[in-house]
Amino acid sequence: MNKIDITQIVLLILILLSVNRPLLKKGRLIAKRTVVVTVHSLSKLLPKNNQLVVFGGENGQGFRGNTKYLFLKMNEDKQLQCVWISRNSEVVSFLTKKGFQAYKHNSLKGIYHQLRARLIIHSHSINDDFSKAFVGGAISYNTWHGVGLKKVWGANKNTFSYKVLHERSKLKRYFGKFVVKTNLAKRNYVVSTSEAVSSYYPETFLVPDNHVLQLGQVRNDVFFKETEEDKDIPEWIRNQKVILYMPTHRSFGKLETDINSVFDFERLDQFCEEKGYTFLVKRHMYSSGNVPTRFKNIIDISEKPYDPQLLLKYSDVLLTDYSSCYTDYLLLDRPVLFYSYDLDLYLKKSNDMYFNYFDVTPGPKVNTFPELIEVLENSIAHPELYRDERKRVLDIFYSRDNQREVLDKQVTYIYEHVLNR
């Protein structure tokens, strides 16, 4: 074979690789999934440390929410080794300086502790909060991170899990289930808040009915007591009258509308000046557009590390759309308004919902800015409006015994029924 033949072959291979990039991409994905499935299966064979509990949360990016409070409480038990796993170096550094054990998910120590943990406690999926290949043999305790309307995981027709479980081809469904199971551990629990919520969790999280634990949301305990963390919220927020705008994402940003197109900030600032309120904007990470900085009474705090639950605690009125934050806010019995300016599009293009939107949104629903100003003024003047509706919906999402502090109850359950101590 001469030099020209070799050059032609190399060029031919490069051309074929270029033409078949989608095929190569799919091949790499299959190879990656095969490795994850294999390691996930092998991780079940490794002996577990019965005293080792690994925690994670917030898609591996933060130290807050349900798992944070469980981590702090269970760290008080000197018989346990509690380790926080994160994808964020700043979180690891912060916790290490505080004297806690914390490691990156892909570091040697992080991998070791994930492989050896008896119990993993998380707020999102195993895939989001940990390196899922290493926790196949653990017990999974998923606190979840809200009580929302939108279908997720096994109940959402757009997810990989749903598509695999409803795949017509028996062969594809058989092999696909191996991948789906890598987002599950050896034994799996998920925390619910009421009977109504528990009814759809088995389908959603692919767990048995008796592994749905109706134990509430620990992160809401801050509503019922004063803590040192309250001081993390600036005094000007704690002491002023506040309207909090906290919307959800729309298909991870694909359907987002520029915030300047749905708010007349000039008119809104004037309204807040007249009423003596500050309008706080806590946008989702996928939101579109920038909030103008020239207005005195409108402040975008989206980039601030404020705990969302504490923001809710110090807000007098909540403005949202389809975000699950309002279900927590109902515990405070304060006005909640729904600015659903794109409801038709959202229902068609975004996630399906577990409930009829109009049945479980206890407050005025508007889709234009003039209407918004009108209902804001009415809600400020008459906060008792919709009180009966708020209570009715609260009882759907939160059983009576979960409408109070639940941390001690959850820790006791974990010790007695999950760790069997």
ABEGO torsion letter per residue (X at the ends): XBAAAAAAAAAAAAAAAAAAAAAAAAAAAAAAAAAAAAAAAAAAABBBBAABBBBBEGGGABBBEAAAAAAAAAAABAABBBBBBBABAAAAAAAAAAGBBBBBAABAAAAAAAAABABBBBABBAAAABBAAAAAABBBBBAEAEBBABBBEAABAABAAAAAAABABAAAAAAAAAAAAAABBABBBBBBABAAAAAAAAAAAGBBAAABBBAEBAAAAAAABBBAAAAABBAAAAABBBBBBBBBBBGGGAABBBAAAABBAAAAAAAAAAAGBBBBBBBBAABBEBBBAABAABBBAAABABBAAAAAAABABBBBBABAAAAAAAAAGBBBBBBBAAAAAAAAABBBBABBAAAABBEBBBABAAAAAAAAAAAAABAABGAAAAAAAAAAABBAAAABBAAAAAAAAAAAAAAGX
